[in-house]
Amino acid sequence: MLGKYTGSAIIRYRVGEDGKVAVISKETKGDGEARHWFGNHAAIAVARWTFEPALHEGAPVAVNCAVKFQFDFG
């Protein structure tokens, strides 16, 4: 099904003080119904990530981030 579609997804997420990710939003672009697939699957992937927390003056802090996924099947 996805062999003929291209698109992208921008996932905005927050890395908490514990290094765990919470997805905030997703913005998708692409062909037809596939764009929903792109956003959903990119958000699932990002939600599984973990990080070393950011530090401010030696203490862990939460930070907002964004990542873009580009999909091109074919």
C-alpha positions as CSV (number, residue, x, y, z in Angstrom):
1,M,0.0,0.0,0.0
2,L,2.7,2.5,0.9
3,G,4.8,1.8,-2.1
4,K,3.4,4.7,-4.0
5,Y,3.3,7.4,-1.3
6,T,5.7,10.0,0.0
7,G,5.3,12.3,3.0
8,S,6.7,13.6,6.2
9,A,5.9,13.9,9.9
10,I,7.2,16.4,12.4
11,I,6.9,15.1,15.9
12,R,7.1,17.6,18.8
13,Y,8.0,16.0,22.1
14,R,9.1,16.7,25.6
15,V,12.0,14.9,27.3
16,G,11.3,14.9,31.0
17,E,13.6,15.2,33.9
18,D,13.7,11.4,34.0
19,G,14.7,11.1,30.3
20,K,11.4,9.7,29.2
21,V,9.6,11.1,26.2
22,A,6.0,12.5,26.0
23,V,4.7,13.2,22.5
24,I,3.2,16.6,22.4
25,S,1.9,16.9,18.8
26,K,2.4,15.6,15.3
27,E,2.2,17.4,12.0
28,T,2.0,15.4,8.8
29,K,2.2,16.0,5.1
30,G,1.9,13.6,2.3
31,D,-0.2,11.7,-0.2
32,G,-3.8,10.7,0.7
33,E,-4.5,8.6,3.7
34,A,-0.9,7.6,4.0
35,R,0.0,10.9,5.8
36,H,-2.0,9.6,8.9
37,W,0.1,6.4,8.9
38,F,3.3,8.5,8.7
39,G,2.4,10.6,11.7
40,N,1.0,7.7,13.8
41,H,4.1,5.5,13.3
42,A,6.6,8.3,13.8
43,A,4.9,9.3,17.1
44,I,5.0,5.6,18.2
45,A,8.7,5.5,17.5
46,V,9.5,8.7,19.3
47,A,7.5,7.7,22.3
48,R,9.8,4.7,22.8
49,W,13.0,6.8,22.9
50,T,14.8,7.6,26.1
51,F,17.5,10.1,26.8
52,E,20.0,11.3,29.3
53,P,18.1,14.3,30.8
54,A,19.3,17.8,30.0
55,L,21.1,19.5,32.9
56,H,20.8,23.1,34.1
57,E,23.3,24.0,36.9
58,G,23.8,20.3,37.5
59,A,20.1,19.4,38.0
60,P,18.0,17.5,35.4
61,V,15.4,19.6,33.5
62,A,12.7,18.9,31.0
63,V,13.2,20.2,27.4
64,N,11.0,20.4,24.3
65,C,12.3,19.0,21.1
66,A,11.2,18.2,17.5
67,V,12.2,15.8,14.9
68,K,11.3,15.4,11.2
69,F,10.8,12.0,9.5
70,Q,10.8,11.9,5.7
71,F,9.1,8.9,4.1
72,D,9.7,8.0,0.5
73,F,8.6,4.6,-0.6
74,G,9.5,3.6,-4.1
